[in-house]
Amino acid sequence: MAYKFDATVRYAQSHDWARLEGDLVVCGISDYAQHALSDVVFIELPSVGDTVAQGDIYSTVESVKAAEQVYAPVSGEIVAVNDDLEANPELINEDPYGAAWIIKVKPSDAGELDALMDAAAYESLLAEHE
């Protein structure tokens, strides 16, 4: 299957992505992850002010066939959540790298982004799994 990749984001092996925008990191799930879930029907959002460590579970996404946990690609304080996803969880299927961002984090260690994969490395990882 041909998945979409975004050259502006960094990917975690957990199929989560992170994009540095100014001094914040915007996070969501990859196109591969949303395809694996199928039709998303619900998302449990964290609260603004919560802190996460890289690899922590911060959300759960439920689809018609599964529920999957979402992991923080970077550590820091959650400063924004995408409330649009509560009423329109299907945005995760429609626009995983745009309108379906899940959280914005003020990173405690921006260097954690360097440990994540670029789009080419993530694409290679997926090719190994297929």
C-alpha positions as CSV (number, residue, x, y, z in Angstrom):
1,M,0.0,0.0,0.0
2,A,1.2,3.5,-0.7
3,Y,1.2,5.6,2.4
4,K,1.7,9.3,2.7
5,F,4.8,10.7,4.3
6,D,5.5,14.2,5.4
7,A,9.0,15.5,5.0
8,T,8.5,18.2,7.6
9,V,7.9,15.7,10.5
10,R,10.0,13.3,12.4
11,Y,8.6,9.8,13.1
12,A,8.7,7.5,16.1
13,Q,8.7,3.7,15.8
14,S,5.3,3.8,17.5
15,H,3.9,5.5,14.3
16,D,3.5,8.9,16.0
17,W,5.0,12.0,14.4
18,A,6.3,15.3,15.7
19,R,6.8,18.6,13.8
20,L,8.8,21.5,15.2
21,E,6.8,24.8,14.8
22,G,8.6,27.7,16.4
23,D,9.2,26.7,20.0
24,L,6.4,24.1,20.1
25,V,6.2,20.5,18.8
26,V,3.0,19.5,17.1
27,C,2.2,15.8,17.4
28,G,-0.1,13.3,15.8
29,I,-0.3,9.8,14.3
30,S,1.0,8.7,10.9
31,D,-0.9,7.9,7.8
32,Y,0.2,4.3,8.3
33,A,-1.3,4.3,11.8
34,Q,-4.6,5.7,10.7
35,H,-4.8,3.1,7.8
36,A,-4.2,0.3,10.3
37,L,-6.9,1.6,12.6
38,S,-9.4,2.1,9.8
39,D,-12.4,4.3,10.5
40,V,-11.7,6.4,13.6
41,V,-14.8,7.0,15.7
42,F,-13.4,8.4,19.0
43,I,-10.3,10.0,20.5
44,E,-9.6,10.5,24.2
45,L,-7.7,13.7,24.5
46,P,-5.3,14.7,27.3
47,S,-5.6,18.0,29.2
48,V,-3.6,21.2,28.6
49,G,-1.0,21.4,31.4
50,D,-0.3,17.7,31.5
51,T,3.3,16.7,31.2
52,V,4.5,13.8,29.1
53,A,7.8,12.0,28.8
54,Q,9.0,10.6,25.5
55,G,7.2,7.3,25.0
56,D,4.4,8.0,27.5
57,I,0.9,7.2,26.5
58,Y,-1.1,10.4,26.2
59,S,-4.2,9.5,24.2
60,T,-6.3,6.6,22.9
61,V,-7.8,6.5,19.4
62,E,-10.7,4.1,18.8
63,S,-11.9,2.9,15.4
64,V,-14.6,0.5,14.3
65,K,-12.1,-2.4,14.6
66,A,-9.6,-1.4,17.3
67,A,-8.4,0.9,20.1
68,E,-4.8,2.0,20.0
69,Q,-2.7,4.0,22.4
70,V,-0.9,7.2,21.2
71,Y,2.6,7.8,22.5
72,A,4.4,11.1,23.0
73,P,7.3,11.4,20.5
74,V,8.9,14.1,22.8
75,S,8.9,15.1,26.4
76,G,7.3,18.3,27.7
77,E,4.2,20.2,28.7
78,I,1.0,19.9,26.7
79,V,0.1,23.5,25.8
80,A,-2.7,22.8,23.3
81,V,-5.1,19.9,22.3
82,N,-7.0,19.7,19.1
83,D,-10.6,19.9,20.4
84,D,-11.9,19.6,16.8
85,L,-11.1,15.9,17.0
86,E,-13.8,15.3,19.7
87,A,-16.6,16.2,17.3
88,N,-14.8,15.1,14.2
89,P,-12.5,12.1,15.0
90,E,-12.6,11.1,11.3
91,L,-10.2,14.0,10.6
92,I,-7.5,11.5,11.7
93,N,-8.3,9.4,8.6
94,E,-8.7,12.4,6.3
95,D,-5.7,14.6,7.2
96,P,-3.3,12.9,9.6
97,Y,-0.5,15.5,9.1
98,G,-2.7,18.6,9.0
99,A,-6.1,19.1,10.6
100,A,-5.7,16.0,12.7
101,W,-2.8,17.1,14.9
102,I,-3.5,15.9,18.4
103,I,-1.4,17.9,20.8
104,K,1.1,20.7,20.9
105,V,4.0,20.3,23.4
106,K,6.5,22.8,24.8
107,P,9.4,20.4,24.7
108,S,11.7,20.0,27.7
109,D,14.4,18.6,25.5
110,A,14.2,19.6,21.8
111,G,17.1,17.3,21.1
112,E,14.7,14.3,21.4
113,L,13.5,15.2,17.9
114,D,17.0,14.3,16.6
115,A,16.5,10.7,17.8
116,L,13.3,10.3,15.7
117,M,13.3,9.1,12.1
118,D,13.0,11.3,9.0
119,A,10.4,10.4,6.4
120,A,12.9,8.3,4.3
121,A,13.9,6.2,7.4
122,Y,10.3,5.8,8.4
123,E,9.3,4.7,4.9
124,S,12.2,2.1,5.0
125,L,10.9,0.9,8.4
126,L,7.4,0.3,7.0
127,A,8.8,-1.4,3.9
128,E,10.6,-3.9,6.3
129,H,7.2,-4.7,8.0
130,E,5.2,-5.1,4.9
